[in-house]
């Protein structure tokens, strides 16, 4: 068992608009808002910096709830 290599891959498209604090190295800020747009939020799988080893659905849902809470408190 320990000598067996398990390949990790994913069929989920993600990482096309990575999240970060530096506009030169990322597209989205920490609330999934494009650095150069104030009223757009992106909460699908594209905010991931890289793909993980498990299905990302619950993480995407958690991020969406976090961003929705931010919008409710800070934007509306």
C-alpha positions as CSV (number, residue, x, y, z in Angstrom):
1,X,0.0,0.0,0.0
2,X,2.7,2.5,0.9
3,X,4.6,1.9,-2.3
4,X,1.6,2.7,-4.5
5,X,1.4,6.0,-6.2
6,X,-2.0,7.6,-6.4
7,X,-2.3,10.1,-9.2
8,X,-4.3,13.2,-8.2
9,X,-6.2,14.9,-10.9
10,X,-9.4,16.7,-11.3
11,X,-12.0,17.2,-14.0
12,X,-13.3,20.4,-12.5
13,X,-12.4,23.5,-14.4
14,X,-10.9,26.0,-11.9
15,X,-8.1,28.5,-11.5
16,X,-8.8,30.7,-14.4
17,X,-9.2,33.9,-12.3
18,X,-7.2,33.3,-9.2
19,X,-7.8,35.1,-6.0
20,X,-5.1,37.2,-4.2
21,X,-4.2,40.6,-2.9
22,X,-1.7,41.6,-5.6
23,X,-3.4,42.8,-8.8
24,X,-0.2,42.0,-10.8
25,X,-0.4,38.3,-9.7
26,X,-4.2,37.7,-9.4
27,X,-7.5,38.7,-11.0
28,X,-9.8,38.6,-8.0
29,X,-9.4,40.2,-4.6
30,X,-10.1,38.3,-1.4
31,X,-13.9,38.8,-1.8
32,X,-13.8,37.4,-5.4
33,X,-14.2,40.8,-6.9
34,X,-12.1,41.7,-9.9
35,X,-9.4,44.2,-8.9
36,X,-10.5,46.7,-11.5
37,X,-14.3,46.4,-11.0
38,X,-16.3,47.4,-8.0
39,X,-19.7,45.7,-8.6
40,X,-18.8,42.3,-10.0
41,X,-18.3,39.2,-7.9
42,X,-17.2,35.8,-9.2
43,X,-17.9,32.8,-7.0
44,X,-17.4,29.7,-9.2
45,X,-14.4,27.5,-9.2
46,X,-12.2,30.0,-11.0
47,X,-11.1,31.7,-7.8
48,X,-8.9,28.7,-6.7
49,X,-5.2,29.3,-7.0
50,X,-4.7,25.6,-7.9
51,X,-6.9,22.5,-8.0
52,X,-7.2,20.3,-5.0
53,X,-7.5,16.6,-4.6
54,X,-11.2,16.5,-3.8
55,X,-14.4,17.7,-5.3
56,X,-14.5,21.5,-4.8
57,X,-18.3,22.0,-4.6
58,X,-18.5,22.5,-0.8
59,X,-15.6,24.9,-0.8
60,X,-17.2,26.9,-3.7
61,X,-20.5,27.0,-1.7
62,X,-18.7,28.2,1.4
63,X,-16.9,30.9,-0.5
64,X,-20.2,32.0,-2.1
65,X,-21.8,32.3,1.3
66,X,-18.8,34.3,2.6
67,X,-19.0,36.7,-0.4
68,X,-22.8,37.0,-0.1
69,X,-22.4,38.0,3.5
70,X,-19.8,40.6,2.5
71,X,-22.1,42.0,-0.2
72,X,-25.0,42.2,2.3
73,X,-22.9,44.0,4.9
74,X,-20.6,46.2,2.8
75,X,-22.1,46.7,-0.6
76,X,-25.8,46.9,-0.3
